[in-house]
Amino acid sequence: MTARPPAGPRAALTDAWLVGPATAAMLALIFVPVLIVAVLSFTDYQFGARGFAWIGLDNYVTLFTDRIGQRAVINTLVYVAIVMPASMILALLVALGIHAVAAWSGALAGFLRTAYFLPVAATLVAMATVWQMLLHPNLGLVNQSLALAGLGGHAWLSDRGLVLYTLAAIGIWETVGYNMVLFLAGLAAIPRHLYDAAEVDGARAGWERFWTVTWPMLGPTTLFVVVITATRAFRVFETVATLTRGGPGFASDTLVYAMYREGFVYFKAGYSSAITMVFFAFVLVLTLTQVRVLERRVHYR
């Protein structure tokens, strides 16, 4: 095969012209802001101040040693540990059910897809307000339904022992529909002849067909869903800001809400930048770990 001749100056200029605008946009909108935030995280800068002092790792030490900072970190990790696996498992089950229903009723499958995807399409702040009404301790439909069933109600959003799990349940409800659509796309791309071959090999039961064909072929989709779900769970903000504002007693405080509060309520830009970098580090490490672990089991087609 003939070797490709080296590109000349004209070709290099053409390449630079094509990639230049996108590269400039990435530098201006992503890399430069991240660099500025990283630098500010080592200072005591406050919005509106004329100067600042270099304080090294003090902001990071404060975040991990202060009770409020520790609570934000722990709450975020607990929230992610609940929402990420639960929303993925439920989304996969829903997708499998809808995929099976579509075989005999396309209209019903379309209705179910729309119903489950509605929380994703709706405004999160508006839906959080609806949840606030549903979970009202006296007038909410949830406690009234529990009372009709002979069960006691709960202060879902003001009980320090329940509020984080309540927000996690709402987060699962918000995320299932999006993950369902991704899994449905993955299921639709699986060739039918693989199921026929598995049946010939003796995998006739639905469970056997799932483990031998469906689950392996969903590898790329699952990897994408894991990364997206982890990112969405880590950056939970709207429900916290609308329903609890981190309370009661910082029991529902999260990294992103703490970042907002410290930066835009107390104007501590340096400390808020440190929280931002910790948040970025958590998401980056988790994403790289998931990609590294799951890629070994992914079957690309």
C-alpha positions as CSV (number, residue, x, y, z in Angstrom):
1,M,0.0,0.0,0.0
2,T,1.4,3.4,-1.0
3,A,2.3,5.6,2.0
4,R,0.3,8.7,2.5
5,P,2.4,11.8,1.6
6,P,3.0,14.3,4.4
7,A,0.5,17.1,4.7
8,G,1.6,20.4,3.4
9,P,1.2,23.8,5.0
10,R,-2.2,24.4,3.2
11,A,-3.6,21.2,4.6
12,A,-2.3,22.1,8.1
13,L,-4.0,25.5,7.8
14,T,-7.2,23.9,6.7
15,D,-7.1,21.5,9.7
16,A,-6.5,24.4,12.1
17,W,-9.3,26.4,10.5
18,L,-11.7,23.5,11.0
19,V,-10.8,22.6,14.6
20,G,-9.9,26.1,15.7
21,P,-13.4,27.4,16.7
22,A,-14.3,24.3,18.6
23,T,-10.9,24.2,20.4
24,A,-11.2,27.9,21.3
25,A,-14.7,27.3,22.6
26,M,-13.6,24.4,24.7
27,L,-10.7,26.4,26.1
28,A,-12.8,29.4,26.9
29,L,-15.8,27.6,28.3
30,I,-14.3,24.5,30.0
31,F,-10.6,24.4,30.6
32,V,-10.0,28.1,31.5
33,P,-12.9,28.2,34.0
34,V,-11.7,24.9,35.6
35,L,-8.2,26.3,35.9
36,I,-9.5,29.6,37.5
37,V,-11.6,27.6,40.0
38,A,-8.7,25.4,40.8
39,V,-6.5,28.4,41.6
40,L,-9.2,30.1,43.6
41,S,-9.6,27.0,45.7
42,F,-6.2,27.7,47.3
43,T,-7.2,31.2,48.3
44,D,-9.6,33.0,50.7
45,Y,-11.1,35.1,48.0
46,Q,-14.6,36.4,48.6
47,F,-16.9,37.9,45.9
48,G,-16.5,41.7,46.0
49,A,-13.2,41.7,47.8
50,R,-10.3,43.8,46.3
51,G,-7.7,41.2,47.2
52,F,-7.1,37.7,48.5
53,A,-4.5,35.7,50.3
54,W,-3.0,32.4,49.3
55,I,-3.9,29.8,52.0
56,G,-2.9,26.6,50.4
57,L,-5.0,23.5,51.4
58,D,-6.9,25.2,54.2
59,N,-10.2,25.2,52.3
60,Y,-9.9,21.5,51.6
61,V,-8.9,20.8,55.2
62,T,-11.9,22.7,56.4
63,L,-14.3,20.8,54.1
64,F,-13.2,17.4,55.4
65,T,-12.8,18.3,59.0
66,D,-15.7,20.7,59.6
67,R,-18.9,19.0,60.7
68,I,-21.0,20.7,58.0
69,G,-18.5,19.9,55.3
70,Q,-18.2,16.3,56.3
71,R,-22.0,16.0,56.3
72,A,-22.2,17.4,52.7
73,V,-19.7,14.8,51.5
74,I,-21.3,11.9,53.3
75,N,-24.8,12.8,52.2
76,T,-23.7,13.0,48.6
77,L,-22.0,9.6,48.7
78,V,-25.0,8.0,50.4
79,Y,-27.4,9.6,47.9
80,V,-25.3,8.3,45.0
81,A,-25.0,4.9,46.5
82,I,-28.8,4.7,46.7
83,V,-29.9,6.4,43.5
84,M,-27.4,5.0,41.1
85,P,-28.0,1.2,41.5
86,A,-31.7,1.5,42.2
87,S,-32.5,3.7,39.2
88,M,-30.5,1.5,36.9
89,I,-32.1,-1.8,38.1
90,L,-35.7,-0.3,38.0
91,A,-35.0,1.2,34.5
92,L,-33.8,-2.1,33.1
93,L,-36.8,-3.9,34.5
94,V,-39.2,-1.3,33.1
95,A,-37.4,-1.4,29.7
96,L,-37.6,-5.2,29.6
97,G,-41.3,-5.0,30.4
98,I,-42.1,-2.3,27.8
99,H,-40.0,-4.1,25.2
100,A,-42.1,-7.3,25.8
101,V,-45.3,-5.3,25.7
102,A,-44.3,-3.7,22.4
103,A,-44.4,-7.2,20.7
104,W,-48.2,-7.4,21.0
105,S,-49.3,-3.8,21.6
106,G,-47.4,-0.9,20.2
107,A,-49.9,1.7,21.4
108,L,-49.7,0.5,25.0
109,A,-45.9,0.4,24.9
110,G,-45.9,4.0,23.6
111,F,-48.1,5.1,26.4
112,L,-45.9,3.4,29.0
113,R,-42.8,5.0,27.5
114,T,-44.4,8.4,27.7
115,A,-45.6,7.9,31.3
116,Y,-42.2,6.8,32.5
117,F,-40.4,9.5,30.6
118,L,-42.6,12.4,31.9
119,P,-40.5,13.1,35.0
120,V,-37.5,13.7,32.7
121,A,-39.3,16.0,30.4
122,A,-40.9,18.0,33.2
123,T,-39.2,20.9,35.0
124,L,-37.5,19.6,38.1
125,V,-38.4,22.6,40.2
126,A,-42.1,22.3,39.3
127,M,-42.1,18.6,40.0
128,A,-40.2,19.2,43.3
129,T,-43.0,21.6,44.3
130,V,-45.5,18.8,43.6
131,W,-43.6,16.4,45.8
132,Q,-43.6,19.0,48.5
133,M,-47.4,19.0,48.4
134,L,-47.6,15.2,48.3
135,L,-45.3,14.8,51.2
136,H,-46.9,17.5,53.5
137,P,-47.1,15.9,57.0
138,N,-50.8,16.9,57.4
139,L,-52.3,17.5,54.0
140,G,-50.1,15.4,51.8
141,L,-51.6,12.6,49.8
142,V,-48.8,10.2,50.9
143,N,-49.6,10.5,54.6
144,Q,-53.3,10.5,54.0
145,S,-53.0,7.2,52.0
146,L,-51.0,5.7,54.8
147,A,-53.6,6.8,57.3
148,L,-56.3,5.1,55.3
149,A,-54.2,1.9,55.3
150,G,-53.9,2.1,59.1
151,L,-50.3,3.2,59.1
152,G,-48.8,6.2,60.7
153,G,-47.6,9.2,58.7
154,H,-44.1,10.7,58.7
155,A,-42.5,14.1,58.4
156,W,-40.7,13.1,55.2
157,L,-38.9,16.4,54.6
158,S,-38.3,17.5,58.2
159,D,-37.2,14.3,59.9
160,R,-33.4,14.2,60.0
161,G,-33.5,10.4,59.8
162,L,-35.8,10.3,56.7
163,V,-35.1,13.4,54.6
164,L,-32.1,12.1,52.7
165,Y,-33.8,8.8,51.8
166,T,-36.9,10.8,50.8
167,L,-34.8,12.9,48.4
168,A,-33.1,9.7,47.1
169,A,-36.5,8.2,46.4
170,I,-37.5,11.3,44.4
171,G,-34.1,11.1,42.6
172,I,-34.8,7.5,41.6
173,W,-38.2,8.6,40.3
174,E,-36.6,11.3,38.2
175,T,-33.9,9.1,36.8
176,V,-35.7,5.9,35.9
177,G,-37.4,7.3,32.8
178,Y,-34.2,8.6,31.2
179,N,-32.3,5.3,31.9
180,M,-35.3,3.4,30.5
181,V,-35.1,5.1,27.2
182,L,-31.4,4.2,26.9
183,F,-32.0,0.6,27.8
184,L,-34.9,0.4,25.3
185,A,-32.5,1.7,22.6
186,G,-30.0,-1.0,23.6
187,L,-32.7,-3.7,23.5
188,A,-33.9,-2.7,20.1
189,A,-30.3,-3.0,18.7
190,I,-29.9,-6.6,19.7
191,P,-30.2,-8.9,16.7
192,R,-33.0,-11.3,16.8
193,H,-31.0,-14.2,15.5
194,L,-28.9,-14.2,18.7
195,Y,-32.0,-15.3,20.6
196,D,-32.7,-18.0,18.0
197,A,-29.2,-19.3,18.3
198,A,-29.4,-19.3,22.1
199,E,-32.6,-21.2,22.0
200,V,-31.0,-23.8,19.7
201,D,-28.2,-24.1,22.3
202,G,-30.7,-24.8,25.0
203,A,-31.4,-21.4,26.5
204,R,-35.2,-21.5,26.2
205,A,-36.3,-20.0,29.5
206,G,-36.5,-16.2,29.7
207,W,-34.0,-15.9,32.5
208,E,-31.5,-18.0,30.5
209,R,-32.0,-15.9,27.4
210,F,-31.4,-12.7,29.4
211,W,-28.1,-13.9,30.9
212,T,-26.7,-15.4,27.7
213,V,-27.9,-12.8,25.2
214,T,-29.6,-9.7,26.5
215,W,-27.2,-8.8,29.4
216,P,-24.0,-9.3,27.5
217,M,-25.2,-7.4,24.5
218,L,-26.4,-4.5,26.7
219,G,-22.8,-4.0,27.8
220,P,-22.1,-0.7,25.9
221,T,-25.5,0.7,26.9
222,T,-25.0,-0.3,30.5
223,L,-21.6,1.4,30.6
224,F,-23.1,4.6,29.3
225,V,-26.0,4.5,31.7
226,V,-23.7,3.9,34.7
227,V,-21.6,7.0,33.8
228,I,-24.6,9.2,33.1
229,T,-26.5,8.1,36.2
230,A,-23.5,8.6,38.5
231,T,-23.0,12.1,37.1
232,R,-26.6,13.0,37.5
233,A,-26.7,11.7,41.1
234,F,-23.6,13.6,42.2
235,R,-24.9,16.9,40.9
236,V,-28.3,16.7,42.7
237,F,-29.4,20.3,43.4
238,E,-32.9,21.2,42.4
239,T,-34.8,19.0,44.8
240,V,-32.5,20.0,47.7
241,A,-32.8,23.7,46.9
242,T,-36.6,23.5,46.5
243,L,-37.6,21.1,49.2
244,T,-35.1,21.3,52.1
245,R,-32.4,23.8,51.5
246,G,-30.0,21.3,53.0
247,G,-32.0,21.0,56.2
248,P,-33.1,20.1,58.8
249,G,-29.8,20.6,60.5
250,F,-27.8,20.0,57.3
251,A,-29.2,16.4,57.2
252,S,-29.9,16.7,53.4
253,D,-26.9,19.0,52.5
254,T,-25.0,17.9,49.4
255,L,-21.8,19.0,47.7
256,V,-23.5,21.0,44.9
257,Y,-25.9,22.7,47.3
258,A,-23.0,23.5,49.7
259,M,-21.1,24.9,46.7
260,Y,-24.0,27.2,45.9
261,R,-24.6,28.2,49.5
262,E,-21.0,29.0,50.3
263,G,-20.4,30.8,47.0
264,F,-23.6,32.7,46.2
265,V,-25.1,33.1,49.7
266,Y,-22.0,33.7,51.9
267,F,-19.9,34.8,48.9
268,K,-16.9,32.6,50.0
269,A,-15.6,32.0,46.4
270,G,-12.4,30.3,47.6
271,Y,-14.2,27.8,49.8
272,S,-16.9,27.2,47.2
273,S,-14.2,26.6,44.6
274,A,-12.6,24.0,46.8
275,I,-16.0,22.2,47.1
276,T,-16.2,22.4,43.3
277,M,-12.9,20.7,42.8
278,V,-13.7,18.0,45.3
279,F,-17.0,17.4,43.5
280,F,-15.1,17.2,40.2
281,A,-12.6,14.8,41.7
282,F,-15.3,12.5,43.0
283,V,-17.1,12.4,39.6
284,L,-13.9,11.9,37.7
285,V,-12.6,9.1,39.9
286,L,-15.9,7.3,40.0
287,T,-16.3,7.6,36.2
288,L,-12.8,6.3,35.4
289,T,-13.2,3.4,37.9
290,Q,-16.5,2.4,36.3
291,V,-15.2,2.6,32.8
292,R,-12.1,0.6,33.7
293,V,-14.1,-2.1,35.5
294,L,-17.0,-2.3,33.1
295,E,-15.1,-2.1,29.8
296,R,-13.6,-5.5,30.6
297,R,-17.0,-7.0,30.5
298,V,-18.5,-5.0,27.6
299,H,-19.3,-6.8,24.4
300,Y,-19.1,-4.3,21.5
301,R,-20.9,-5.1,18.4
